Amino acid sequence: MLGWIMFDPMYWIILAPALLIAGWAQIRVKSAYAKAGKIPASSGLSGAETAQRILNAFGISDVAIEPVQSYLGDHYDPKHKVLRLSPEVYQGRSLASLGIAAHEVGHAIQDATAYAPLAFRNSLVPMASIGTNMGVWLVIGGMFLGMSGLSTIGIALYAVVVVFQLVNLPVEFNASSRARTILLDQGMVTQQEDVVVGKVLSAAAMTYVAATLSAILTLVYLVMRSRRN
């Protein structure tokens, strides 16, 4: 049934803006990361060392730092209190490595300080996961079976995905803002280096904007399609 959506011209027309932004964002991320990855940080610190230094500065002692074998798979796991960094970031001593590591530590600081948007986002994870996996299926199933109630449930579930993405935006932007401020305040980057770090984090932020727009437009499509059925 999902294949039916993939061949529906209306789906691609509605989703076109999000797809264009997503493609542009990916190009920006790769370009910014490639350039910043070639510039050694004046501090000489690796991503892992940068993360540990920031955690120490904020008195956060219950967060571990681990390497993860995934290209740009860097993330903070609030459930297990673990900061997982890709090999390029964990071992790297470039401005790209410092910026990404600091961004992820920004999430750990949000967690430690009970940053409300992060707590709200985390509370939405279970329902957002269900909405992602089942929402579209229920909408399509409702249309094929002529059960409008089933489609309505699917739309409601997918709406949670949209809310999750909307809440995720300020969380990610705040983590990047914290990262740049901390790196400067701790003397781990210069003003000139901060400009480079800013380009990397700004490019990464656009991928979240694209994901949010994609979720919103997919919801619009599902609502329109269910009403036309």
C-alpha positions as CSV (number, residue, x, y, z in Angstrom):
1,M,0.0,0.0,0.0
2,L,2.9,2.4,0.7
3,G,4.0,1.8,-2.9
4,W,0.6,3.3,-3.9
5,I,1.6,6.6,-2.2
6,M,5.0,6.5,-3.9
7,F,3.3,6.6,-7.3
8,D,0.8,9.3,-6.4
9,P,1.8,12.5,-8.2
10,M,0.0,14.6,-5.6
11,Y,2.4,13.2,-2.9
12,W,5.5,14.4,-4.7
13,I,4.0,17.7,-5.6
14,I,3.1,18.5,-2.0
15,L,6.5,17.1,-0.7
16,A,8.6,18.9,-3.3
17,P,9.7,21.9,-1.1
18,A,10.8,19.6,1.7
19,L,12.7,17.4,-0.8
20,L,14.5,20.3,-2.3
21,I,15.5,21.7,1.1
22,A,16.6,18.3,2.3
23,G,18.8,17.8,-0.8
24,W,20.3,21.3,-0.4
25,A,20.9,20.7,3.4
26,Q,22.7,17.5,2.7
27,I,25.0,19.2,0.2
28,R,25.7,22.0,2.7
29,V,26.4,19.5,5.6
30,K,28.9,17.5,3.5
31,S,30.5,20.6,2.1
32,A,30.8,22.4,5.5
33,Y,32.0,19.2,7.3
34,A,34.6,18.5,4.6
35,K,36.0,22.0,4.8
36,A,36.0,22.2,8.6
37,G,37.3,18.6,8.8
38,K,40.5,19.8,7.1
39,I,41.2,22.6,9.6
40,P,43.0,21.6,12.8
41,A,41.7,23.1,15.9
42,S,44.2,25.5,17.6
43,S,43.4,23.8,20.9
44,G,44.7,20.5,19.7
45,L,41.9,18.7,21.4
46,S,40.1,15.7,20.0
47,G,36.3,15.6,19.9
48,A,36.3,13.2,22.9
49,E,38.6,15.4,24.8
50,T,36.5,18.4,24.0
51,A,33.4,16.7,25.2
52,Q,35.0,15.6,28.4
53,R,36.4,19.0,29.2
54,I,32.9,20.6,28.7
55,L,31.3,17.9,30.9
56,N,33.9,18.6,33.6
57,A,33.4,22.4,33.4
58,F,29.7,21.9,34.0
59,G,30.1,19.4,36.8
60,I,28.5,16.6,34.9
61,S,30.1,13.3,36.0
62,D,27.4,10.8,35.2
63,V,27.7,10.9,31.4
64,A,30.0,8.5,29.6
65,I,31.7,9.1,26.2
66,E,31.8,6.2,23.8
67,P,32.9,5.8,20.1
68,V,30.2,4.5,17.8
69,Q,31.0,3.0,14.4
70,S,28.7,5.2,12.3
71,Y,29.6,8.0,10.0
72,L,28.1,11.2,11.5
73,G,26.1,9.0,13.9
74,D,26.9,11.3,16.8
75,H,24.2,11.6,19.4
76,Y,23.4,11.8,23.1
77,D,21.5,9.0,24.7
78,P,19.6,10.5,27.7
79,K,18.2,7.1,28.8
80,H,21.7,5.6,29.3
81,K,23.5,8.9,29.9
82,V,26.0,8.2,27.1
83,L,27.5,10.5,24.6
84,R,28.2,8.5,21.4
85,L,30.6,10.0,18.9
86,S,31.5,8.7,15.4
87,P,35.2,7.8,14.9
88,E,35.8,11.0,12.9
89,V,34.5,13.1,15.8
90,Y,35.8,11.0,18.7
91,Q,39.4,10.9,17.5
92,G,39.4,13.9,15.1
93,R,41.1,17.1,16.1
94,S,39.5,19.3,13.5
95,L,37.1,22.2,14.0
96,A,34.4,19.9,12.6
97,S,35.1,17.4,15.3
98,L,35.1,20.0,18.1
99,G,31.9,21.6,16.9
100,I,29.9,18.4,16.6
101,A,31.2,17.0,19.9
102,A,30.3,20.3,21.6
103,H,26.8,20.2,20.1
104,E,26.1,16.7,21.5
105,V,27.4,17.8,24.9
106,G,24.9,20.6,24.6
107,H,22.2,18.0,24.8
108,A,23.8,16.4,27.9
109,I,23.7,19.9,29.5
110,Q,20.1,20.3,28.5
111,D,19.4,17.0,30.2
112,A,21.3,17.9,33.3
113,T,19.6,21.2,33.6
114,A,16.1,19.9,32.9
115,Y,15.7,21.9,29.7
116,A,11.9,21.8,29.2
117,P,11.8,21.4,25.4
118,L,14.2,18.4,25.6
119,A,12.0,16.7,28.3
120,F,8.9,17.3,26.3
121,R,10.6,15.9,23.1
122,N,11.8,12.8,25.0
123,S,8.3,12.2,26.3
124,L,7.0,12.2,22.7
125,V,9.4,9.6,21.5
126,P,7.2,6.5,22.1
127,M,4.1,7.9,20.4
128,A,6.2,9.5,17.6
129,S,7.7,6.1,16.9
130,I,4.3,4.5,16.7
131,G,3.1,7.4,14.5
132,T,6.0,7.0,12.1
133,N,5.6,3.2,11.8
134,M,1.8,2.9,11.8
135,G,0.2,6.3,11.1
136,V,0.5,6.2,7.3
137,W,-0.6,2.5,7.2
138,L,-3.7,3.3,9.2
139,V,-4.6,6.2,6.9
140,I,-4.2,4.1,3.8
141,G,-5.9,1.1,5.3
142,G,-8.8,3.3,6.3
143,M,-9.1,4.7,2.7
144,F,-9.1,1.2,1.1
145,L,-11.5,-0.3,3.6
146,G,-13.8,2.7,3.6
147,M,-13.3,3.2,7.4
148,S,-12.9,7.0,7.9
149,G,-12.4,6.4,11.6
150,L,-9.3,4.3,11.0
151,S,-7.8,7.0,8.8
152,T,-8.5,9.6,11.5
153,I,-6.6,7.6,14.0
154,G,-3.7,7.3,11.6
155,I,-3.7,11.0,11.0
156,A,-3.8,11.7,14.7
157,L,-0.8,9.4,15.3
158,Y,1.2,11.0,12.5
159,A,0.3,14.4,13.9
160,V,2.4,13.4,16.9
161,V,5.4,13.0,14.6
162,V,4.9,16.6,13.4
163,V,4.7,17.8,17.0
164,F,7.9,15.9,17.8
165,Q,9.7,17.5,14.9
166,L,8.5,21.0,15.8
167,V,9.7,20.5,19.4
168,N,12.9,19.1,18.2
169,L,13.9,22.3,16.3
170,P,14.4,24.5,19.4
171,V,16.2,21.6,21.1
172,E,18.7,21.3,18.3
173,F,19.2,25.1,17.8
174,N,19.7,25.5,21.5
175,A,22.3,22.8,21.6
176,S,24.2,24.4,18.8
177,S,24.0,27.8,20.4
178,R,25.3,26.4,23.7
179,A,28.1,24.6,21.8
180,R,29.4,27.8,20.2
181,T,29.2,29.8,23.4
182,I,30.9,27.2,25.5
183,L,33.7,26.6,23.0
184,L,34.5,30.3,23.0
185,D,34.1,30.8,26.8
186,Q,36.3,27.8,27.5
187,G,38.9,29.1,25.1
188,M,38.8,26.0,22.9
189,V,38.2,28.0,19.7
190,T,39.1,31.5,18.6
191,Q,36.7,34.0,17.1
192,Q,37.9,33.0,13.6
193,E,37.4,29.3,14.3
194,D,34.0,30.0,15.7
195,V,32.9,31.2,12.3
196,V,33.9,27.8,10.8
197,V,32.2,25.9,13.6
198,G,29.1,28.0,13.1
199,K,28.9,27.0,9.4
200,V,29.0,23.3,10.3
201,L,26.3,23.5,12.9
202,S,24.1,25.8,10.8
203,A,24.3,23.4,7.9
204,A,23.4,20.5,10.2
205,A,20.5,22.5,11.6
206,M,19.0,22.8,8.1
207,T,18.6,19.0,8.0
208,Y,16.2,19.2,11.0
209,V,14.3,22.0,9.3
210,A,13.9,19.8,6.2
211,A,12.8,16.9,8.3
212,T,10.2,19.0,10.1
213,L,8.9,20.4,6.8
214,S,8.7,16.9,5.4
215,A,6.6,15.7,8.3
216,I,4.3,18.7,8.1
217,L,3.7,18.3,4.3
218,T,3.3,14.5,4.7
219,L,0.5,15.2,7.2
220,V,-1.1,17.7,4.8
221,Y,-1.0,15.0,2.1
222,L,-2.6,12.4,4.3
223,V,-5.4,14.8,5.4
224,M,-6.1,15.8,1.8
225,R,-5.9,12.3,0.4
226,S,-8.2,10.9,3.1
227,R,-10.8,13.6,2.4
228,R,-10.7,12.9,-1.3
229,N,-11.3,9.2,-0.8
